[in-house]
Amino acid sequence: MNRQARTLRRKEPLTDTQLLLTITICIFFAMYIAAMAIWGGGFLRPQQLFDMLNNNASLIICACALTIVMIGGGIDISVGGLTALVVMSCVVFLDDFGGNIFTAVLLSMGIGLAFGCVHGLLISYLEIQPFIVTLAGMFFARGMTTIVSIDPRTAEHAGFLLLKKTRLEIPWLGYIVKKTGKLIPAKIEIGVIVALVIVLIVFFMLKKTRFGRNLYAIGGNSQSALMLGVNVKRTRFLSYLISGLLSGIAGFVYLMHTGAANATVAAGAEMNAIASSIIGGTLLTGGVGNVIGTLFGVLTLTTIKSIVVTSGLRDPWWQTITTGAMLCFFILLQSVVLSNRGKFKLSDLFRKKKTDVILEKN
């Protein structure tokens, strides 16, 4: 007797993190394609996208730091001040003390680890509110920046200037100037490579390691995570330690991009990093987030700013207003999607289906 059986297997619906990531990526591509269609110009050239990465490599790293902390249910608003301190310290170290690039990188990482360690101890083991601790850290870092050097500085170290000028050229993504017929290759700074590598490392860490799983668990519900045997204090401590380390690296990447240091370096970077993380799908309440979404959050935020400038609104307050509007929009969107997905099954729109047909013959 012959029987024909059909077995349908469906993958699980998208998680909240995957759903918000999908929405962010779709919005970014829709926005960028619309900009290409309406304004054209620079948006039609690959270099425009590369310039967005070149100008925001340090912000991408800071946003990764914020994503890690926010997934665990915390916050870190010291990343901008810490970036400024690292930039000034590295310039003084290289120019006044004859340091080399390798030791300057170690110095930036050491400063970041020191701040992250203090923040982690105060927040995790003394249970002081993260906002208060990192606010104090921000003020302390900004103050220390002026103590290191009250005057603006520009890096003059020969080896560092050579590194700063280094670009990775991609000729096949360049464009030809019509008047001269000259090919202008697309160029990527070294800092972008560093930022993208860090994104991949953080993605793997959150996705594949025990620390990442524990971080999502305590961000979702710290009491439940504690009952399941998760060391909540140690996990939170490590999240702030990593955040400080990444902020230190971001400072050196910022210096590689600008070569200049002053007390106002990276002003507002912490707010832009938080905004990028939220736009990328990270919830302030914790437990939901993805560092790939954070990367697209930075790109989305930068794209809307570029659109504002291209539209002729060059005054800086228009970019600030647009950033606030975008942030409110994404917070509202997250709230609506996550609160209604159980009722209307919005995730079904993105659910992946896979069908296997099995023929059995007796």
PEDABEL-V630169 format. One record per residue. N is the residue number from 1. RES is the residue in one letter. OMEGA is omega in whole degrees, 0 to 359 (999 if undefined). Layout:
n;res;omega
N;RES;OMEGA
N;RES;OMEGA
//
This chain:
n;res;omega
1;M;180
2;N;175
3;R;178
4;Q;182
5;A;178
6;R;181
7;T;179
8;L;177
9;R;179
10;R;175
11;K;179
12;E;177
13;P;179
14;L;174
15;T;178
16;D;180
17;T;181
18;Q;180
19;L;180
20;L;176
21;L;179
22;T;180
23;I;180
24;T;181
25;I;180
26;C;180
27;I;180
28;F;182
29;F;177
30;A;180
31;M;183
32;Y;178
33;I;177
34;A;178
35;A;177
36;M;183
37;A;186
38;I;186
39;W;180
40;G;176
41;G;182
42;G;180
43;F;180
44;L;181
45;R;177
46;P;181
47;Q;177
48;Q;178
49;L;178
50;F;177
51;D;176
52;M;178
53;L;181
54;N;184
55;N;186
56;N;180
57;A;179
58;S;177
59;L;177
60;I;181
61;I;177
62;C;179
63;A;175
64;C;178
65;A;179
66;L;180
67;T;179
68;I;182
69;V;183
70;M;175
71;I;178
72;G;178
73;G;181
74;G;179
75;I;179
76;D;181
77;I;180
78;S;189
79;V;179
80;G;178
81;G;179
82;L;176
83;T;179
84;A;180
85;L;180
86;V;180
87;V;181
88;M;181
89;S;181
90;C;178
91;V;180
92;V;181
93;F;182
94;L;187
95;D;187
96;D;183
97;F;175
98;G;180
99;G;177
100;N;186
101;I;182
102;F;180
103;T;176
104;A;176
105;V;178
106;L;178
107;L;180
108;S;179
109;M;179
110;G;177
111;I;179
112;G;179
113;L;179
114;A;178
115;F;181
116;G;179
117;C;179
118;V;178
119;H;182
120;G;179
121;L;182
122;L;184
123;I;187
124;S;188
125;Y;175
126;L;174
127;E;173
128;I;183
129;Q;182
130;P;182
131;F;181
132;I;183
133;V;183
134;T;173
135;L;176
136;A;177
137;G;178
138;M;179
139;F;180
140;F;181
141;A;179
142;R;178
143;G;179
144;M;178
145;T;179
146;T;176
147;I;178
148;V;175
149;S;181
150;I;180
151;D;174
152;P;182
153;R;174
154;T;183
155;A;180
156;E;181
157;H;187
158;A;181
159;G;180
160;F;179
161;L;176
162;L;178
163;L;181
164;K;183
165;K;182
166;T;179
167;R;172
168;L;184
169;E;178
170;I;187
171;P;185
172;W;175
173;L;179
174;G;178
175;Y;183
176;I;176
177;V;185
178;K;185
179;K;185
180;T;183
181;G;182
182;K;178
183;L;176
184;I;183
185;P;174
186;A;185
187;K;178
188;I;179
189;E;179
190;I;180
191;G;178
192;V;178
193;I;178
194;V;182
195;A;181
196;L;176
197;V;179
198;I;177
199;V;180
200;L;180
201;I;180
202;V;178
203;F;179
204;F;182
205;M;181
206;L;186
207;K;193
208;K;185
209;T;178
210;R;178
211;F;179
212;G;179
213;R;178
214;N;181
215;L;176
216;Y;182
217;A;182
218;I;176
219;G;178
220;G;179
221;N;185
222;S;180
223;Q;178
224;S;178
225;A;178
226;L;179
227;M;179
228;L;176
229;G;179
230;V;176
231;N;187
232;V;183
233;K;181
234;R;180
235;T;178
236;R;178
237;F;180
238;L;180
239;S;179
240;Y;176
241;L;178
242;I;178
243;S;178
244;G;179
245;L;180
246;L;178
247;S;176
248;G;177
249;I;179
250;A;178
251;G;180
252;F;177
253;V;177
254;Y;180
255;L;178
256;M;181
257;H;186
258;T;183
259;G;184
260;A;181
261;A;173
262;N;186
263;A;182
264;T;179
265;V;177
266;A;177
267;A;182
268;G;181
269;A;180
270;E;179
271;M;177
272;N;178
273;A;178
274;I;179
275;A;180
276;S;179
277;S;180
278;I;177
279;I;179
280;G;175
281;G;177
282;T;181
283;L;177
284;L;180
285;T;176
286;G;175
287;G;182
288;V;178
289;G;180
290;N;185
291;V;174
292;I;175
293;G;178
294;T;176
295;L;178
296;F;174
297;G;176
298;V;180
299;L;179
300;T;179
301;L;180
302;T;180
303;T;181
304;I;176
305;K;179
306;S;178
307;I;180
308;V;180
309;V;180
310;T;180
311;S;179
312;G;179
313;L;188
314;R;178
315;D;187
316;P;183
317;W;177
318;W;177
319;Q;178
320;T;179
321;I;180
322;T;177
323;T;178
324;G;180
325;A;179
326;M;181
327;L;178
328;C;180
329;F;183
330;F;176
331;I;178
332;L;179
333;L;178
334;Q;181
335;S;181
336;V;182
337;V;185
338;L;180
339;S;185
340;N;184
341;R;178
342;G;182
343;K;187
344;F;178
345;K;179
346;L;181
347;S;178
348;D;179
349;L;184
350;F;185
351;R;179
352;K;182
353;K;178
354;K;184
355;T;176
356;D;178
357;V;183
358;I;178
359;L;178
360;E;179
361;K;178
362;N;999
//
